[in-house]
Amino acid sequence: MRITGSKRARLKRNTRKKNLTSRIVILGAGQIGTHILKRMADDGYDVVVIDSDENAIDTAANIADVATLVGDGTDPNMYEEIGLNEKDLFLAVTDSDEINLIACRIASAFGCQKKIARVKQAHYSYTNNERLNLKFWQDFGIQVLFNQSELTYHEIEQLLENPGAIDTIRLLENRLQLIAFRVKKNSLLCDRRLVGLRDVPIFQDLIVAAVTTSADLKNSKNVKLLRNLKLPVDRGRDCTLIPRGDYRIQEGDLLFICGKKENFDGIGELFDPDLNRDFQSIFILGGSILARYVAESMVVKYPGKKIFFIEKTKRSAYEASEELNKKIKVLLTDVHDIESVIEEGLGKSSVFIAASNSEDDNLLACLLAKEEAHARTIAVVQNTTYMHLIPYLDLDAAVSPKLLIVDDVLKALRHSVYDVLSAKTDDAEVLEFVVHEKSICAGVILQDFRFPVNAIIIGIQRDDNIMIPRGTTRLETGDHVVIFARRSAIADVQYVFQPR
């Protein structure tokens, strides 16, 4: 057992930033664990990371100023060693469902105030047995159970319900949506200023929250705007900005649009004139627990659609045909043999979902389905670093189960007056605040109030009503306010909503 990390430096930083008292204990130093530890450490939390892999622990120690420990997550003596107690928040995100569940059970014996577990097997939370409900897991010692397959399916479902979308974020108990669309070649939006969208009827009840654009804009009229906002220019990477009305939309820009669910109908065609809204069949590349969960869920969601499930070995194809719903047609073929899939009906009126355990197979299969059959494609990408490649591969959308887990875990861990979700960009977040009667923003009219430059209010819930804010909107005590902000502006936004 080995403990590392500079506790003195960490405590000093906490006192300077937030003086937070809760300690975050993270079991699992993989991609999910390291994403979370960095975010929580940056926020000033005291973080302890545990993993049985010494190399993973060394990597975690280099990412942020956290205490690290090499040990067995199911060993109660280890938790005794670090002084696990009722003030701690415990998070189990290893690749083993069983270790995560057992570790949370042990943590409950130490009285931790919150225990969160990640599971991949669908049957832990998706079962016809009513005994395995939320109360069962709470009695077991787990307050929050995140099922990776379930989260991923719901993200895919949201993408299918919003043709042309490449990303979706649900807000205010799913009553408000933040959806990202990529501006394609020949889009009517190309070279149009944002202020001009006011004349487009479909945008009357929507708001452009942010734009992710290329920072390599030597010949663009937006360079001056980016420099005035003190954003990176000509650095070969994308950046996210809260745009002004004079921003000119570029081909390849990613626009985050916010509004009620019913107000998005038909918007996808503005971004992609060649978009095919309707689909008649769904092809799913199998070979994983997730793929089977998606297939079974799609049969229920879309009973009138043809569902195909692709396996590349005789054994896996036989098992799938025996275990899956009989309405699902199992195909025995290799991912490289796209012609045989086309013969089964893969085409422009199809959706191709690549959900195997191999990122390479998923990306290749989607590229072939897009290029050869012009199908709508969704790739499941486990390795989060691959997500940055998607805009350059001309795929329709990609889903990262690990990033979905990170988003929901971060939201569950925060215990102040706001929730935080990733905006699926490197440099922005979505925040939710409640207006306190002693906040400086209480009672102000938005157009008369100097809100932080790199942040924008995108939605308000007042009592049971959801509003898209306008300049004449007045903030009232008790309003739930959703903000899209660059990370550099988060501290300023927090100051606006803190009670005085």
Summary of the structure (lengths in Angstrom):
residues: 500
radius of gyration: 23.6
end to end distance: 45.9
largest distance: 67.4
contacts: 1646
relative contact order: 0.10
helix: 36%
strand: 25%
